[in-house]
């Protein structure tokens, strides 16, 4: 079977009514799940969240970073999807104490944070609709926080615990056209059917998904961008974080004379910081 690359494909209907984005996120999601050792319900919810974060960034902030977080308010625990304008995405699982899985319940909230072009942080929080899923939470977020009517579907197809495919689409009503076209598009999406049936195709790709979704609707492809797993941790970023520690803590590390070993929570890359590097922090702390 041909290994297809992950990508996001943008299009606009020729009547300038809808903007549509279709994504294939299989390899990106697969790598994040492997790095975080996600299984079962955790993996399924996490896969959809990762795809959702990518769709929001590609739609609302293609040149800005977007974080989407699923958080259980009462029992604790969270899933974090972090999508970067480079096309890279990473993720983090924080399970509540004494729990082995994260599943969506009635107290689960979706929080989305993205940077605006003027540098401010835009943040929105919405509860996952009762009995709902990540797709419904994303639509509620777009409506309440972004104030844009959108139809969103994210999904993943697993063979037992092995991710076979992941992806989704977002259809956004453009400003100034009224809400009447939404009825027509909802009917078209009903004809399109469940996203999972399309994910099971061996040739699943954004272009084919777009063509099926907009069947008999004239549209123009605009731009395709690549997607991948990526973690932007580095020794320099780590040192910057250590520099925020109290001077007494840095002095303690140096006095021990040991190489400080730290692992990135996102990608589990190991970093070794020798005492000589820490001494440089004493001048700035």
N, C-alpha and C positions, 0 to 999 in steps of 0.2 A: 504494500500500500504506500502511495506517495505521501511523503511528509510535507504537508502544506504549512506555509508560514502564517503566523498570526498577523492580522492587520485590521485597520478600521477604514471603511469606505464611506465617504460622504456623497450625498446626492440631493437634488432639489427637483420637485415636480415642476414640469414645464409651465404650469399655471401660477408658479410662485406661491403656492398655498402651503406646502409642507417641506420641511427639511428632514431628511432621513439619514440615519447613520446605522450601518450594520457592522458588526465586529465578530471576528473569530479570535478567541482567547485561549484556545486549548493548551498550547505549549506554555504560555505564561502561567496559567492557573495550575497546570500540572507541576511546574517547578516550585511554585509557592507552596502547594500542598505537600510536596516532598520535603522542602526545607523545614516546614512547620510540623511535619509528621501528622497531618490531619487525616482523620478517618471518619466513617459513618456520617451521622447527621452534621457533625462539625464540618467535614469536608464539603458536603453538599451546600450548606448555608454559606460557607466561605467562598466557594467557587462562584456562586451567584453574586456575592458582594464584590468580589474582585472585578468581575465583568461590569457590574453596575458602576463602580468607581471610574472605570475606563470610559464608559459611555457618557457619564456626567462631565468628565474632563474634556472629552472630544467634542461635546456639544456646547458646554457653557464656558470652558476655560482651556482651550487647546494649548495655550502657551503658559499655563499656570499649573501649579501642583494642586491636586485634590486628594483629600482624605475622606473616606467613608467608613463609619464605625457602626457596627451593630453591638448594642450594649443591653444586657439584662439588668433592669433597674433594681429589682429586689434581691435576686440571688447573686448578682454580680457576674463578672466575666464579660469579655468583649472579643470581637473580631475586628481587625483593622486592615483596611485596604488602602494603599498609598500609591497613587499614580502620578508619574512625573511627566512634564512636557517633552522630555526626550523620547517618550514612548515606553519607558521602563516602568514596571510595576512590581511592588513587593508587598508583603503582608505579614501580620503578626497575630498570633492567637494568645489570649490571656484567659485561661480557664479559672473559674471561681474555685475557691478552696474546697477540697474534698469532692470535686466533680471531675469527670473524665471526658465529658462531651459538652458541646454548646449546641443547643437547639432553640429555634424560634418559638417563643411563648407569648402570652398576652401582655407581658410586661417588657417586651423587647422594643427598643427605640432605635431608629436610624438617625445618626448624626452625620452631617456632611459639612466639611470645611474646605473652602477654596479661597485663594488670594485674588483680590480684585486688581485691576490694572493700576489703581492709585495706591496700592500697597496695603489697603485695609483687608481684614479677614472677614469674609462672608460666611456665616454659620447658620445652619438650619437644623432643627430637630423635629422629627415626627414619629409617632408610634406606629409600629407595624399594625395594619388593620387586623382586627380580631380574626383569627383563623387564616390570616393572610400569609404572604411570602415576600421575598425581597423585591420582586417586580412591582407588587402593589405598593410597597413602602416607597420605592423610587418614584412612582407616579404621584403619590401623596406629597412627597418632598418637592417635586417639580411644581406642583400646583400651589402649595402653601408657601414655600420659601423662595422659589424662583418666579412664581406667578406666571407660569407658562403651561398651557395645556399640552400634555405630552402623553403618548402611549408607549410604554416601555415593557419589554420582555427580556429577561435574562434567564439562562437555563444551562444545565449541564447534564450530560448523559454518562452514567457509570455502568461498567460491567463489574458487578460486585463492588470492590473498593478501588477499582482501577478507572481513572477518568479517561473516557473515550473522546469526548468533545465538549467544548464550552463556547458560548457565544451569546449573542443577543442583538436587539435592535432598539432604536428610539425614533419615534415619529413625532415631530414637533410642529405644531401649528404656528405659522409665521404671523407676526403682528399685522394688524390692520385688515384682516380678511374676514373677520367675524367668526362665529362658531358653527355655522351651518355645515361646513365641510367635514366637521368631526363625525357627523352621523354617517356620511358616506365612507370615511376611513375606518370607522368601527366595523361597518359591514364587511369591508375588504379584509380586515384583520380576522374576523370570524371565519371567512372563507379560507384564509391562509392556514388556520388551524393551529394546534399546539406547536410551540417552538421545538419541543423535544423530538417531534417526528422529523423535523428538518435537520436537527443535530445528528441524527443517526445515519445520515447519508455519508458514504465514504468520501465524497467530493465536497463536503460541507465547506463553504467559503463565503466571505461577505458578498461577492458579486452575485453568486447564485441565490443567496438569501434575499438580496435586494430585488433581484428579478422576480422571485416568487412573491415577495411581499407586495410589490407594485405592479403585479400582473395587470396588463391592459391600461395602466396609468402611465402616460408619457412622462419621462424624467430624464435628467441629465446628470451623469456622474461628475463630481467636482474634484475630489482629491482622495488619494489613498495613502495612509501612513502605516508604518510598521509598528508592531507591538512586540514586547518581549519581557521576560523577567529581568529585573536589574535591581541591585542594591547599591546605593550611593554612599555607603559607609567608607571611611578611610582613616588612616592613622592620624591625619591632620584634624579631622572632625572629632576624633576620639580625644586628642590632646586638648582641643578647644573645650570639650565637655569637662575634662578633668580640671581644667584651669578654673572652673567655677566652684570647685570644692574649697572648703576652708583651708588656710595655709597649714594648720596643724595636721590635717589629714595628709596633705602632700608631704610634709616633713616626716610623718610616720612611715609612709611608703619608702622614702629615701633611706631612712635609718635602717630599715630592714635589709636593704641592699639586694633585694630580690627583683627579678624581672617580673613586672606586672603583666599577667595574662588575662586578657579580656576577650569575650566572644560577642559578636554582633547578634542581637536578638532576632533580627530579620533574616539574615543569611547564614549565620553561625560561622562566619569567617573568624579565624583566631588572630588576635593581635598581641604582640609582645612589646611591652614598653620598658626599656632598660632605665635604671636610675638616672643615667646621664640626661635622658630626655625629660625626666621629671624635675631635675634641677633647674632647667630652663623655665619651668612654670613658677618657681619660687620668686622669680623676678617680676612676674605679672600678677601674682596672687596677693 
